[in-house]
Amino acid sequence: MQGHQFRKLLIWQRGMQFVTDVYALTSQFPKKEQFGLTDQIRRAAISIPLNIAEGSGTSSNREFFHFLTFAKRSAYEVITGLEIASTLKYANNITIQSLIKECEDICSMIVGFSKQISES
């Protein structure tokens, strides 16, 4: 494997936009959550494109697959954090549900790309 040009990968691009959207949403959370839920959701969101980028620089598809798995796990963490924020009414529920949907779409893309990587 020659390494992927991660900036050209749609999952990385959407992951980057997702991070921006998560930061915008979490900036509305109560200040008391700055070092709690806000930080946790942001770190997990950042981990999605970071793992895709890091995995693209590995020397094998198998290793890249592992980084994609980490990205998917981080996406699940974000979804759970957003569900918690929704339950606690920390932001507009429509906005939260929209971000959850986007994260689920990114997860689906990661799963599809993982299958593609593992088959090649």
Secondary structure as UniProt FT lines:
FT   HELIX           6..8
FT   HELIX           10..26
FT   TURN            27..28
FT   HELIX           31..33
FT   TURN            34..36
FT   HELIX           37..56
FT   HELIX           61..87
FT   TURN            88..89
FT   HELIX           93..119
//
